[in-house]
Amino acid sequence: MGRQLRKVVYCPDRWLKAVVGRIAENQGKGEHT
């Protein structure tokens, strides 16, 4: 957990893009379904 937290703080752009992408995919699938 500690390592992941450090990575999130070190690379917020990558983490944000990954989270936003997942949320967008989930929302899109939910809306389509």
Helices and strands as residue ranges (DSSP letters): H 2-10, H 12-32
